[in-house]
Amino acid sequence: MPVVDRGADESSLQRPRYSAITPLAWLFTIPFLIWAVVRVLGWEHGWPWVQLMAFTPYAAAGSVVVAVFALVTRRWVPAVVALVAAVSLVAVVAPRAFSDGGRTAAGQPLRVLTVNLMGGSVDERALVALVRRLDVDVLALQELTPAGDADLRAADLHRYLPYAASFPLPGVSGSAVLSRHPLTATAHRPLRGGAVQAQATLDVPGARPVEVESAHPAAPWGRPGMANWYRDLRAQPPATVDGHLRILLGDFNATLDHVALRRLVNSGYRDAAEVSGTGLRTSWPSQGQRLMAPVTLDHVLADRRIGVAEARPYLIAGTDHRAVYAELVIPRP
């Protein structure tokens, strides 16, 4: 009677099922490798890469899971590739979660807040209450409509921030810079995407003058939107080495994982949230209005000569963007 090797039969039955793990590991690994290459080298161009790059923090987390899966299943080659992708993605994302230690130069504190009003839909009383609670010195507004401007005046916002460079327009194109301190050289910058960016020079008592601008580049949707997005980000004023101090704050429709925004930052700005260790806190969509993972589109960019003491987002009713607050330190003359 022949002897049946049950162990061999069971092993042979299990082997095909177990070997399927290798192609599965590669299937999970390759997308994250491509993502890491595009993000690290700044190769995103056009749809869908510009849109996908906004979700890089989520990709970084996913790449770690894939690397662990490959290691646990002992798929060594895909594991090494997955680890390279994971380390690359985590390396560009993780620093935003750590403060630089709060080092700031001596100077005058300046509390700034930026809010996208969602075409005038914001709860104006909630916004005024937040301005008062945070003791805001400078407020940048995007998507300011004539009706929204009237509502904010009726809510006594200008009582707390009496100086204004205000350019309300129908739809989503208007903007404003409101201030507790005097503003001079008030003007606006028209962008190719249709928005108008309010700008002014801020005179802070006991500190150097600061150029402030409410930023609102076009959103990268559709072919015309993509072209305008690139143009509008290139049109943003770079930081200067020895000229006026400058602060850009607003809805940039871009994250720090977009090379177009990184180029602007690298001209001499710092992202206040990244410096403060709150750079992974998202700002849009703020209250689940859209079925998508939230990302960080709203920023306070400050000249590198300006100190950053704190930055964080705040929820405001009526808008799909979180307000972004930052406490800055302006150098003395």
Backbone torsions as a table, in degrees:
resi	resn	phi	psi	omega
1	MET	NA	125.7	-176.4
2	PRO	-68.1	146.6	179.1
3	VAL	-89.2	128.1	-179.7
4	VAL	-97.9	121.9	177.7
5	ASP	-87.6	90.8	-177.0
6	ARG	-64.4	-33.8	179.6
7	GLY	-62.9	-41.6	179.6
8	ALA	-65.5	-41.3	-179.3
9	ASP	-63.4	-44.5	-179.1
10	GLU	-64.5	-38.3	179.8
11	SER	-65.0	-42.0	-178.8
12	SER	-68.4	-30.9	178.2
13	LEU	-72.5	-34.3	-176.8
14	GLN	-81.9	-25.7	-171.6
15	ARG	-60.3	-46.6	179.5
16	PRO	-60.2	-39.1	-179.8
17	ARG	-66.1	-37.9	-179.0
18	TYR	-73.5	-36.7	-177.9
19	SER	-68.3	-16.8	177.8
20	ALA	-67.7	-14.6	179.6
21	ILE	-66.9	-33.5	-178.0
22	THR	-62.0	-54.8	177.0
23	PRO	-62.9	-29.9	177.5
24	LEU	-66.0	-41.4	178.3
25	ALA	-62.0	-41.9	177.5
26	TRP	-66.4	-38.3	179.8
27	LEU	-60.2	-38.2	178.2
28	PHE	-77.5	-33.5	-171.5
29	THR	-77.8	-43.8	-172.0
30	ILE	-57.8	-44.4	179.2
31	PRO	-58.9	-39.1	179.7
32	PHE	-70.6	-33.0	175.7
33	LEU	-64.3	-46.0	178.3
34	ILE	-61.0	-44.0	179.4
35	TRP	-58.6	-45.1	-179.0
36	ALA	-63.1	-41.8	-180.0
37	VAL	-63.2	-46.8	-178.8
38	VAL	-63.2	-43.6	-177.7
39	ARG	-68.7	-47.2	-175.0
40	VAL	-68.4	-39.1	-177.6
41	LEU	-89.7	-4.0	178.8
42	GLY	66.6	38.5	-175.3
43	TRP	-91.5	6.1	-178.4
44	GLU	-68.3	135.2	178.0
45	HIS	-155.1	118.5	178.1
46	GLY	74.3	-177.3	179.5
47	TRP	-75.1	141.7	2.0
48	PRO	-97.8	4.9	-169.6
49	TRP	-67.6	-37.7	178.6
50	VAL	-60.7	-45.2	179.4
51	GLN	-66.3	-42.5	-177.9
52	LEU	-65.0	-36.4	-176.7
53	MET	-59.3	-26.2	178.7
54	ALA	-62.2	-23.0	-176.5
55	PHE	-100.6	20.0	-178.7
56	THR	-57.4	-38.6	176.9
57	PRO	-57.6	-36.1	177.3
58	TYR	-70.9	-38.0	177.4
59	ALA	-63.4	-38.2	178.3
60	ALA	-60.5	-44.7	178.4
61	ALA	-63.5	-42.6	179.3
62	GLY	-64.8	-36.1	-179.5
63	SER	-65.2	-32.8	177.1
64	VAL	-66.4	-42.2	178.5
65	VAL	-61.0	-43.5	-179.9
66	VAL	-65.1	-41.0	178.8
67	ALA	-62.6	-41.7	177.8
68	VAL	-63.9	-42.1	178.5
69	PHE	-58.9	-46.7	-179.1
70	ALA	-64.3	-37.6	179.0
71	LEU	-68.8	-44.3	-178.4
72	VAL	-63.4	-37.6	-179.4
73	THR	-87.0	2.9	176.0
74	ARG	61.1	36.5	171.9
75	ARG	-92.4	86.2	-163.9
76	TRP	-67.6	-41.1	-178.5
77	VAL	-67.3	-53.1	175.6
78	PRO	-61.4	-28.0	178.0
79	ALA	-64.3	-43.1	178.9
80	VAL	-63.5	-44.4	179.8
81	VAL	-63.7	-43.1	179.6
82	ALA	-63.8	-37.5	178.3
83	LEU	-65.5	-39.9	177.3
84	VAL	-61.0	-45.5	179.2
85	ALA	-63.1	-44.3	-177.6
86	ALA	-64.8	-45.6	-179.9
87	VAL	-62.2	-40.8	-179.4
88	SER	-63.9	-44.9	-177.9
89	LEU	-71.8	-42.8	179.1
90	VAL	-64.5	-35.3	-178.2
91	ALA	-64.0	-32.3	-179.5
92	VAL	-87.2	-17.9	-175.5
93	VAL	-99.9	-43.3	-171.0
94	ALA	-57.8	-36.5	-178.4
95	PRO	-57.8	-22.5	179.8
96	ARG	-69.3	-16.1	-179.1
97	ALA	-92.5	2.4	-176.2
98	PHE	-126.5	129.2	178.4
99	SER	-70.0	152.8	176.4
100	ASP	-81.0	6.6	177.8
101	GLY	103.4	-0.6	176.5
102	GLY	75.3	20.2	-179.6
103	ARG	-71.8	122.8	178.3
104	THR	-136.2	147.3	177.2
105	ALA	-75.9	161.1	176.8
106	ALA	-66.7	143.5	180.0
107	GLY	167.1	-163.9	-177.5
108	GLN	-97.8	132.9	177.6
109	PRO	-69.6	144.5	177.0
110	LEU	-138.7	117.2	-178.7
111	ARG	-98.4	119.8	-175.3
112	VAL	-121.0	152.7	-179.7
113	LEU	-143.4	137.6	174.9
114	THR	-123.4	138.1	-176.7
115	VAL	-141.1	127.2	166.9
116	ASN	-86.8	120.4	-171.6
117	LEU	-83.4	0.6	179.8
118	MET	54.7	53.3	177.5
119	GLY	63.8	30.4	178.6
120	GLY	89.2	9.6	-177.3
121	SER	-85.8	-8.2	-175.8
122	VAL	-61.3	150.6	172.5
123	ASP	-76.2	102.4	-172.3
124	GLU	-63.6	-32.8	179.6
125	ARG	-70.3	-36.6	176.1
126	ALA	-65.5	-37.7	178.6
127	LEU	-66.1	-45.1	179.1
128	VAL	-62.2	-39.8	179.0
129	ALA	-62.9	-38.6	178.9
130	LEU	-68.7	-41.0	177.3
131	VAL	-58.3	-43.3	179.8
132	ARG	-69.1	-42.6	-177.0
133	ARG	-64.2	-39.5	-178.9
134	LEU	-87.8	-4.5	-179.7
135	ASP	55.6	51.3	-174.0
136	VAL	-68.4	137.4	175.8
137	ASP	-95.0	-36.2	-177.5
138	VAL	-135.4	131.2	180.0
139	LEU	-123.1	124.6	174.5
140	ALA	-104.8	131.2	-178.5
141	LEU	-120.0	140.1	171.6
142	GLN	-121.5	156.5	-178.0
143	GLU	58.4	45.7	179.1
144	LEU	-88.1	118.3	178.2
145	THR	-98.9	162.5	175.3
146	PRO	-57.2	-42.1	178.8
147	ALA	-66.4	-39.8	178.7
148	GLY	-65.6	-37.4	177.4
149	ASP	-63.2	-42.3	178.4
150	ALA	-64.1	-39.4	179.2
151	ASP	-64.9	-39.4	178.9
152	LEU	-67.6	-36.4	175.8
153	ARG	-66.2	-40.2	178.8
154	ALA	-65.1	-28.4	178.4
155	ALA	-85.2	7.9	175.9
156	ASP	69.2	26.3	177.6
157	LEU	-61.5	-39.2	-176.4
158	HIS	-72.7	-10.6	173.6
159	ARG	-69.1	-35.0	-178.8
160	TYR	-91.2	-28.2	-179.5
161	LEU	-128.3	81.1	-169.3
162	PRO	-75.9	-19.3	-177.2
163	TYR	-97.7	137.5	-172.1
164	ALA	-145.6	141.6	162.5
165	ALA	-116.2	93.1	-168.0
166	SER	-118.9	128.7	-178.6
167	PHE	-136.0	72.1	179.5
168	PRO	-71.9	140.8	179.2
169	LEU	-141.3	153.6	175.5
170	PRO	-61.4	151.4	178.6
171	GLY	80.7	-133.1	-173.1
172	VAL	-120.0	18.1	-172.5
173	SER	-95.0	-19.5	-173.9
174	GLY	-76.8	163.2	177.8
175	SER	-159.0	172.2	179.3
176	ALA	-159.2	156.1	167.1
177	VAL	-124.4	118.1	178.8
178	LEU	-112.5	145.2	-171.5
179	SER	-145.3	150.0	170.6
180	ARG	-78.0	-28.2	-178.0
181	HIS	-101.6	158.4	-178.6
182	PRO	-58.9	144.4	176.1
183	LEU	-116.2	138.6	174.9
184	THR	-127.1	169.6	178.2
185	ALA	51.8	42.1	179.1
186	THR	-68.9	136.9	-178.0
187	ALA	-161.4	-173.8	175.8
188	HIS	-142.7	152.3	179.8
189	ARG	-114.0	110.1	176.9
190	PRO	-77.2	135.9	179.7
191	LEU	-107.1	156.6	-179.8
192	ARG	-59.8	-33.2	-179.2
193	GLY	-74.1	-6.1	175.8
194	GLY	111.2	-19.2	-178.4
195	ALA	-76.4	155.5	173.9
196	VAL	-117.1	123.2	-177.1
197	GLN	-100.3	114.9	176.6
198	ALA	-68.7	142.4	179.9
199	GLN	-145.1	153.2	179.8
200	ALA	-165.1	163.7	172.7
201	THR	-100.8	126.1	-175.5
202	LEU	-97.0	128.3	177.1
203	ASP	-101.6	98.7	179.6
204	VAL	-90.9	122.3	-179.9
205	PRO	-56.3	130.3	178.0
206	GLY	76.1	12.0	-179.2
207	ALA	-139.7	171.9	179.3
208	ARG	-74.6	152.4	175.9
209	PRO	-61.2	148.9	-178.1
210	VAL	-131.8	129.1	172.3
211	GLU	-83.5	125.7	-176.7
212	VAL	-120.9	137.9	-179.7
213	GLU	-141.8	138.1	178.3
214	SER	-90.7	106.5	-171.0
215	ALA	-89.0	139.9	177.2
216	HIS	-157.8	69.0	174.4
217	PRO	-61.5	160.4	179.5
218	ALA	-64.1	154.6	174.4
219	ALA	-79.5	143.8	-176.8
220	PRO	-84.0	65.2	180.0
221	TRP	-117.2	126.5	179.7
222	GLY	74.7	168.5	-177.5
223	ARG	-62.8	-48.2	177.4
224	PRO	-62.6	-40.1	179.3
225	GLY	-61.9	-39.7	178.8
226	MET	-63.3	-45.1	-179.3
227	ALA	-63.3	-42.3	179.7
228	ASN	-68.5	-34.8	178.4
229	TRP	-60.1	-48.3	178.1
230	TYR	-61.2	-46.4	-177.6
231	ARG	-64.0	-43.2	-176.6
232	ASP	-66.5	-37.7	178.0
233	LEU	-69.7	-37.1	176.5
234	ARG	-67.9	-25.9	-178.4
235	ALA	-80.4	-8.6	179.3
236	GLN	-67.3	140.9	-177.0
237	PRO	-69.0	128.7	177.2
238	PRO	-71.7	160.6	173.4
239	ALA	-71.0	152.8	179.7
240	THR	-107.8	153.3	-177.8
241	VAL	-77.6	-45.0	-175.8
242	ASP	-134.6	12.6	177.8
243	GLY	-90.8	-151.9	178.3
244	HIS	-62.2	145.9	170.2
245	LEU	-66.0	150.9	-175.9
246	ARG	-142.0	139.7	174.1
247	ILE	-127.4	125.0	171.4
248	LEU	-109.8	128.1	178.0
249	LEU	-145.2	141.0	-179.7
250	GLY	157.0	-162.1	178.0
251	ASP	-93.8	101.9	-176.3
252	PHE	-85.7	-7.7	-175.6
253	ASN	51.8	33.4	-179.7
254	ALA	-155.4	152.6	176.6
255	THR	-111.1	174.0	178.6
256	LEU	-70.1	-4.7	175.4
257	ASP	-92.7	2.5	174.2
258	HIS	-95.6	126.9	-176.7
259	VAL	-62.8	-30.4	180.0
260	ALA	-64.3	-39.1	177.9
261	LEU	-75.0	-37.4	178.8
262	ARG	-62.3	-36.0	177.4
263	ARG	-63.0	-40.6	177.7
264	LEU	-63.9	-47.3	179.3
265	VAL	-59.5	-41.6	-176.9
266	ASN	-70.7	-8.0	175.9
267	SER	-71.2	-13.1	178.3
268	GLY	141.1	13.7	177.0
269	TYR	-98.8	169.0	165.6
270	ARG	-131.2	139.5	174.6
271	ASP	-79.7	120.2	-172.8
272	ALA	-60.2	-39.3	-179.4
273	ALA	-67.8	-39.7	178.4
274	GLU	-63.4	-41.9	178.8
275	VAL	-63.8	-35.5	-175.8
276	SER	-85.6	-6.2	-178.5
277	GLY	83.0	15.7	178.3
278	THR	-115.3	21.4	-174.6
279	GLY	-70.6	-12.0	177.8
280	LEU	-96.1	0.1	175.7
281	ARG	-77.4	129.5	-171.3
282	THR	-86.1	161.9	-179.3
283	SER	-127.8	-14.9	-178.5
284	TRP	-153.0	140.6	-14.5
285	PRO	-72.5	146.4	-167.4
286	SER	-88.9	-26.7	-171.8
287	GLN	-132.7	30.9	177.0
288	GLY	72.2	23.4	179.7
289	GLN	-68.5	-22.6	-179.2
290	ARG	-126.1	146.4	-178.3
291	LEU	-83.5	74.0	178.7
292	MET	-156.6	158.5	177.6
293	ALA	-70.1	136.6	-178.7
294	PRO	-70.8	149.4	-179.3
295	VAL	-132.6	176.5	-175.7
296	THR	-109.5	97.8	-178.6
297	LEU	-103.4	-18.8	-174.7
298	ASP	-102.1	133.6	-171.8
299	HIS	-142.0	155.6	166.0
300	VAL	-116.2	111.9	177.9
301	LEU	-104.5	120.4	-177.8
302	ALA	-117.6	139.5	172.4
303	ASP	-46.4	139.3	-176.4
304	ARG	-61.1	-17.3	177.5
305	ARG	-80.8	-8.3	180.0
306	ILE	-95.4	132.9	178.3
307	GLY	-76.6	153.5	177.0
308	VAL	-124.6	115.9	-179.1
309	ALA	-98.0	-29.5	-174.8
310	GLU	-164.6	152.2	172.4
311	ALA	-158.6	140.8	178.7
312	ARG	-166.5	154.5	176.9
313	PRO	-89.8	155.7	177.7
314	TYR	-134.5	141.1	178.9
315	LEU	-82.9	134.0	175.9
316	ILE	-130.5	132.9	-179.9
317	ALA	-65.9	144.5	172.7
318	GLY	95.4	-8.0	178.4
319	THR	-131.1	149.8	179.9
320	ASP	-88.5	6.0	174.5
321	HIS	-111.1	142.1	167.6
322	ARG	-78.4	144.4	171.3
323	ALA	-72.7	145.3	178.3
324	VAL	-116.4	124.2	-177.6
325	TYR	-110.6	144.6	174.4
326	ALA	-146.1	139.6	171.6
327	GLU	-102.4	116.1	-176.7
328	LEU	-109.1	167.2	176.7
329	VAL	-127.8	114.6	-176.2
330	ILE	-91.6	127.7	-178.9
331	PRO	-61.2	149.4	175.8
332	ARG	-76.4	160.4	-179.6
333	PRO	-58.7	NA	NA
